[in-house]
Amino acid sequence: MLIAQYFYKPSLWLLLLIACFHQPVNAKHIIAVAELSGLFQHTANNEEQGVYHALLTKALEDTELNKKYIIEIMPMKRAKLEFLKDRVACYAPGEDTFDGSEGMVLPKNILRSTPFNKALIKVLSNSPERIISNVGQINNDDIISIVRGVPSSRELDRIKEKAKIVIEVNSEMESLQLLLLGRVDLILAFYPDINFAYKELNIPTHLPYSNNYSPVLINDNIICHPSYKKDFEKINKKIAEYLQNGEMKILLNDYFMRS
């Protein structure tokens, strides 16, 4: 028994030592991206796709950084947390999605790319006679739906405060369906995300909204930690190039909101 214990303990320490040093040599850095319909998403067979995914994939391929980096789609809350804890190299769609207390703990020295697109909230109704162009047109008996977790603003808060009920849903598709079924009076819809819902529901014409009123407007970009500056600059250069030569508009297609 004493002999067995004598040989067992060194063997255990040897195994622990091997485990500590046995790390993958060619592990790729992670670009964490928030799961957003039509932008970064998983298909039914768990493949990754979306117009933003295609954009970053192309940027990595064109710079040959695809040998060093991998894009990983996660729920937005987790993707942001992974970036804040410095467990991933970069995050998209950028710093404007960090809201409230999240934004306060975002490192000040992060690297910010040129915005490659805009995202904005529109107030949609199911009636051409009702176009919302300011918060004063929100009634205190309105039932409104919005996707949970979207970035906020003081104007958006004022709309929520004035409405009778605000229903939080999981997707723009769910929100759009509620409006079409008459279960809500208005929806606070994020463009370009809602384009995916229109396509999936086979609705060719968008519901009415004011072109001149957006309670929330953010820039979509990619942010990285300073230790990845050299590679970040290559990606940023490609983003600027795609915007300048018109390739960005082709890549993002119906989701392009900068014009």
N, C-alpha and C positions, 0 to 999 in steps of 0.2 A: 504493500500500500504506500509506503514511504517512497519507494522507487518510482511508482506511478505518478505521485504528486510532483516529484523532482523533475520528471520529464514533461509533465503536463504544463506546468507554469511557464517555462521558457517557450514552449510551443505556442501557447496562447499569446504571449508578448510578440512573438515572431509574426503571427497572423495579424495582429493589430498594427504592427509596423508596416507590413506589406500593404494593408488596407489604406493606411495614411498616405503612402507614396504612390499608390496605384491610381493615379488620376489620368483621364484621357488627355493625351498629348495634343491632339488636334481639335479640342473642344472649341466650338464657334461662339463668338459673342452674340448676345441676344438683343434684337430690337423688339421690344414689347409693344404690341399695337392693340388698341381697344376694339373689341368686337362691335361693329356697326354695320347694319344691313346695307349691302351694296358697296360698302367701302372696304371693310375688313370682315370677312365672314367665312364660316365653315359650310361646305355643301353637305348634302344628305350622307354622302360616303366619307365625310370628315376631311375632304380636301380643302385647302385654303384658297380663297379667291376674293374678288372685289377690286374696284378701280384703284383705290389707294394701295392695295396689296400689289397690283400690277405695276404701279408707278415705282414703289420702293424696290420691287424685284428687278425692274429694268435698270434703276439707278445703281444697284449693287452689281448687276451683270456688266453694265457699261464701264464701271470703275474696277471690275474684277474683285470687288470686295465680297462677292458671294462666296469666295473661298474662306473668308474670315468671319462672316456674319450670317445669322439666320433670323428670319422673321417669325415671331411666335404670336398668334392671336390669343388674347385672353379677355375675360370680362373686364370692362373699363376700370372698375374699382381695384381689381388685382393688378392690372397692368401699371396703373399709377403708383400703387404701393411698392411694386417691384422696383420701379424707377427711384422712388423716394428712398428706398433702403439700399440703393446702389448695387442691386443684384443683377441689373441689366445695363447694357451700354446706352441704349437710346429708347425713346418713347414717341409714339405718334397716336393721335393727331395733334399733339403739341400742348404747350403750357396753358392755353386759354381754356382747356377742359378741366384745369385744376381750379376748383371753386372754393371760396370761403377759407376755412381753416387749412385746406389742402394747399392753396396758393401761398399761404403764409409760411409754410414749412418747405416750400420748393427752394432748392439752393439758388442763390443769387448769381453764381458763376456758371450756370448751365449754358451750353451752346445752343443757339436758336437759329434754325434755318430760315431762308426766305420763305414766306407763306406760299404754299402751292395752290391753295384754294380758300374760299370763304365758306362759312356755315352760318346760317341765320334762321331765326324763328319767324314764321308767318302765322297770323291768326286766320284760320280757315273757317268758313261757314259753308252750309249746304244750300245757300240761297244767294242768287246774284243780286238781290235787293239789299243784302246785308254785307257790306264791306267794312271791316274794322280798320280804321286809320288812326285811332288814338284810344287811350285807356278810358276816356269819357264815354265811349260807345259800348262799354261792357256793362251789362245790366246786372242788378243784384239778384236776379233769379236765373242767371245763366249757369248751366252745367258745362264744365270745360274739362277736356282730357289733355294730358301731357305725358310724355315718356319720362319715367322716373330717372333721376340721376343726371339730367341735362344741365349744362351751365346756366346760371341764373343772372339776373340783373335787377336793379331797383325797379325798372319799368315792368319787368316780368312779375316781380313781387306785388306790385300795385294791381296788376290784372288779377292775380290769384286772390288778393285781399277783397277785391270788389265782387268777384263771382260768388254765387251761392255755394257751389260745390266744385272742387277740383279733384278729378279722378286721375290717379297715377297708373299708367299701364306699362307693359314690358317692351312694346315696339311701336313704331310709327304705323305699321300695318294694323295693329289692334286699335290704335287711336282712330285711324281712318275708317275702319269698319264700324266703330261706334257712331261716328258722325253720319255715315251713310244709312245706318239703321235708325237714326233719329234718337239715339239714347243720350246724346250730348248735343249741345247747341253750337259749340265751337271747339276747335282743337288748336293747340299750340304746337305747330308742326315744324320740325327741323328740316330745312333744306341744306344739302342735297339728299339727306338720308331718306326722306319720304318718297323720292323718285322710285326707289326699289319697291315700295308698297304699291304704288300705282301700277308698276309693271307686273308685279305678282298677281294683283287683282284684275289685271287686264282692263284698266281704266285709262283711255287715251287722253281725256281732257281733265286738266287739274281743276279742283274746286276753287271758287273765287277767294281772292285776298288782295290787300292793298300792296302795290309795288313800292310804295313810299313809307311803309311802316314795318319796322322789325324790332320787337322788344329786346332781342338779343342778337348780336353780330360778333362772331369770333373769326380769327384766322387759324387755318389748319396748317401745321408745319411739323417738323420733326425736331426734337430736342435731344441732346446727348450730354453725357458727363464730360468734363474738361480733359480727362485722361485719354479720350478718343478723338482729340482735336484734329489730328492729321487725316484720319479717315472721314471725319465729319465734314471737313472742308471739301473733300472730293465729292461727297454726296450733295452738299449744298451747291457746289459748282454745277452739277448736273441738273439740279432742280431749276436753277436760274437759266440754264441753257434750254431746257424744255419749255420754259415760259416764254423765252425770247423767240425761239424758232417755231412756236405754234404747236409743238409736239404735245405739250401738256393738255391742250384743249382736245386733241385727238385721243389721248390716253384716258382722260376723265369723261369724255363724251357728254352725256346728259347731266352728269354730276358736276360739271365745271361751272362755278358760280362767280368767277372773278370778273367776267365781262359785264 
